[in-house]
Each structure stands twice: as structure tokens, then as C-alpha cells.
């Protein structure tokens, strides 16, 4: 990927509210959107994510596209708060593990884009349902720091199509001491929407860093 000018960026999210945050950010984001930048709403759940991402990457010109999965997630570690950010070192689901690209650089870009927000780095696990109660502790025992339904499926699908940069960034809306009753509560003023909107420039910074010549 080094030095490959104009390699596109695919940003994938699942929910309309996530898509709305990213679209509103795009209208005023610092710096220009990368060439070929695509915002894809996959729909909820791993099956929908796999189908949508596979179709998107099958389009002409997307053979070497970088893929970044984003949106909201549930934190697994006590002390996490809504609005905290999670950068995946690795995504995991029953299909397998995928190692992410440029994790430290992405975390630094997120810290600049959302000053004052805590950025957590670690494994992000996938689920096919909303995680509650004891299941949260069971997933934490595997070493994962957060869980969502689409990131692992998105990156597994992307990595299966060949060597391409992949990453996952999630905003916590649900944590051990701040458990939501349902995902729709996000619409009721939770800070995650504003954080997701704020960090779009960090995705662009990560993508641009992939195009720099390596020494």
C-alpha cells in the first residue's frame, strides 16, 4: 500500500444514526475527503455487514481499498464511559481474528480530533446480538475490551479479499456501569453521536498515512 496514490477508503457503519453523524461531519471536516472515499451503511448485524462490504469491495477500483469499520459499541471494561473511543488492535469473531493496521497512529489522530476523550486500545470482539449482564463479563475474560455486531464481520470480509489496510474505531454508548436498555436510547442526547461526528478527520489522517512512502 505504501506510495499507492489515490487508493480509496471505505468507511462502514451499520445504523442510520451513525451514518447521519458521519455525513454531517463530512460537510465540515478538516481536510478534504480522500479520493474515492465511500461511506457505506451496511445494516445491523454480522450477516448484513458481510454482504454489504463484499458488494462494495467488488466494485471496480476497490481492489486495494482501505476499510475502516466504525459506529457505536458496548464497552466491557469497568470504568469505561459513554463517549470513550475504542481502537481495535484486532477484531475477533467465530470466523477468525484480523489484525488491524496502524493502530497507534490512528489512536493518536483520534486523541487530536476528540481532546478530552479517553481512547482505549485492544481487541474488539464480534457478536450477533446485543450483549447484556453476565455475557459482558465472559467476553471481558477473553481479553476483549469492547463488543459490537459488525466490525469483526466487516474486517474479516475485507481481509479475505486480499492484502489491504483495515481498522476499526468504535464509540462507547454502553458500558458496565452505564448499561443501556436499548440502542434507540442513543437518540436521546447521548454524547456518542457528537464524538463520532468529531473523529471523521482522524479517519482521513489514518488513510493519508497509508499512502506515505515507507523508509
C-alpha positions in Angstrom: 0.0 0.0 0.0 2.9 2.4 0.5 3.1 5.1 -2.1 0.0 4.0 -3.9 -1.7 7.3 -4.6 -5.4 7.6 -4.6 -6.1 4.2 -3.1 -9.7 4.6 -1.9 -11.1 4.5 1.7 -14.3 2.6 2.6 -15.8 3.7 5.9 -18.5 1.2 7.0 -21.2 1.7 9.7 -24.4 -0.1 10.5 -27.0 2.3 11.7 -28.7 5.4 10.2 -27.8 7.5 13.2 -24.1 6.5 12.7 -24.4 7.4 9.0 -26.0 10.7 9.9 -23.2 11.6 12.3 -20.5 10.8 9.7 -22.4 12.6 6.9 -22.8 15.8 9.0 -19.1 15.6 9.9 -18.1 15.3 6.2 -19.7 18.6 5.4 -17.3 20.4 7.7 -14.5 18.0 8.3 -10.9 19.4 8.5 -9.1 18.5 5.2 -10.5 17.1 2.1 -12.1 13.6 1.9 -9.7 11.1 0.5 -10.0 10.3 -3.2 -12.7 7.6 -3.7 -13.9 8.0 -0.1 -17.1 5.9 0.3 -19.4 5.9 3.4 -21.3 2.6 3.5 -24.2 1.8 5.7 -24.3 -2.0 6.0 -27.4 -2.6 8.1 -27.3 -4.2 11.5 -25.6 -7.5 12.3 -22.7 -9.5 11.0 -24.6 -11.1 8.1 -25.7 -7.8 6.7 -22.2 -6.4 7.2 -20.5 -9.2 5.3 -23.0 -8.9 2.4 -22.7 -5.1 2.1 -18.9 -5.0 2.4 -18.4 -7.8 -0.1 -20.6 -6.0 -2.7 -18.8 -2.7 -2.1 -15.4 -4.1 -2.5 -16.4 -6.0 -5.6 -16.9 -2.7 -7.5 -14.2 -1.6 -10.0 -11.4 0.4 -8.4 -11.9 -1.0 -4.9 -9.4 -3.8 -5.1 -6.9 -2.1 -2.8 -9.3 0.0 -0.8 -8.6 0.6 2.9 -11.5 -0.4 5.1 -12.4 1.2 8.4 -15.4 -0.1 10.4 -17.0 2.4 12.8 -20.0 3.3 14.8 -21.1 2.6 18.4 -20.2 -0.3 20.7 -20.5 -1.7 24.2 -17.5 -1.4 26.5 -16.5 -4.4 28.5 -14.1 -2.9 31.0 -15.2 -1.3 34.2 -14.5 2.4 34.3 -15.4 3.0 30.6 -17.9 5.8 29.9 -20.2 6.7 27.0 -18.3 8.8 24.6 -15.0 7.0 25.1 -13.3 5.7 22.0 -12.1 2.2 21.2 -9.4 1.5 18.6 -9.1 -2.2 17.7 -5.7 -3.8 17.7 -7.5 -6.9 16.5 -11.1 -8.0 15.7 -12.4 -11.4 16.7 -15.5 -13.5 15.8 -16.2 -17.2 15.1 -14.7 -16.8 11.6 -11.3 -15.8 13.0 -9.1 -12.9 14.0 -8.0 -10.0 11.9 -5.0 -7.7 12.9 -5.6 -4.1 12.3 -3.3 -1.6 10.5 -1.7 1.5 12.0 -3.4 1.2 15.4 -1.1 3.6 17.3 -1.2 6.2 14.6 -5.0 6.0 14.5 -5.2 6.4 18.3 -3.0 9.5 18.2 -5.2 11.0 15.4 -8.3 10.3 17.4 -6.9 11.9 20.5 -6.2 15.1 18.5 -9.7 15.0 16.9 -11.5 14.5 20.2 -9.4 16.1 23.0 -10.5 15.1 26.5 -12.0 11.8 25.3 -10.4 8.6 26.6 -9.0 6.3 23.8 -8.9 2.6 24.6 -6.8 0.2 22.5 -7.3 -3.5 22.5 -9.2 -6.5 21.0 -12.7 -5.8 19.7 -14.9 -8.9 19.6 -18.0 -9.5 17.5 -21.4 -10.7 18.4 -24.7 -11.5 16.6 -26.8 -9.9 19.4 -26.8 -7.1 21.9 -24.6 -8.2 24.9 -26.1 -8.0 28.4 -25.1 -8.7 32.0 -23.0 -11.8 32.7 -22.2 -12.2 29.0 -20.3 -8.9 29.2 -18.0 -10.3 31.9 -17.5 -13.5 29.9 -16.3 -11.6 26.9 -14.1 -9.5 29.0 -12.4 -12.6 30.4 -11.3 -13.4 26.8 -9.2 -10.2 26.8 -11.6 -8.2 24.6 -12.3 -4.6 25.7 -15.4 -3.9 23.7 -18.0 -5.7 21.5 -20.2 -4.8 18.6 -22.1 -6.7 15.9 -20.4 -5.6 12.6 -16.7 -4.7 13.0 -15.3 -8.2 13.0 -17.5 -9.3 10.1 -16.5 -6.2 8.1 -12.8 -6.6 8.6 -12.9 -10.4 8.0 -14.7 -9.8 4.7 -12.2 -7.1 3.8 -9.1 -9.1 4.7 -10.4 -12.1 2.9 -10.3 -10.2 -0.4 -6.5 -9.8 -0.3 -3.9 -7.7 1.4 -5.5 -4.3 2.4 -5.3 -2.0 5.4 -8.1 -2.4 7.8 -9.1 -0.7 11.1 -12.0 -0.4 13.5 -12.9 2.6 15.6 -16.0 2.5 17.9 -17.6 5.0 20.3 -18.9 3.5 23.5 -22.6 4.0 24.2 -23.0 1.2 26.7 -20.5 0.2 29.5 -20.6 -1.9 32.6 -21.7 0.9 34.8 -23.8 2.6 32.1 -25.8 -0.1 30.5 -28.5 0.9 28.0 -31.9 -0.6 27.9 -31.9 -0.5 24.1 -29.8 1.0 21.3 -32.5 3.5 20.4 -31.7 5.4 23.6 -28.7 6.8 21.7 -31.1 9.2 20.0 -31.9 10.7 23.4 -28.9 13.0 23.7 -26.0 10.6 24.5 -22.6 12.1 23.7 -21.6 9.3 21.3 -23.2 11.0 18.3 -21.1 14.1 18.8 -17.9 12.1 19.3 -18.4 10.1 16.2 -19.0 13.2 14.2 -15.9 14.8 15.6 -13.5 12.0 14.8 -14.0 11.7 11.0 -10.9 13.8 10.3 -8.9 11.1 12.2 -10.0 8.5 9.8 -8.7 10.7 6.9 -5.4 11.2 8.7 -5.1 7.4 9.1 -5.8 6.9 5.4 -3.4 9.5 4.3 -0.6 7.9 6.4 -1.0 4.7 4.5 -0.1 6.5 1.3 3.2 7.9 2.6 6.4 6.2 1.3 7.9 3.9 3.9 11.6 4.2 4.7 
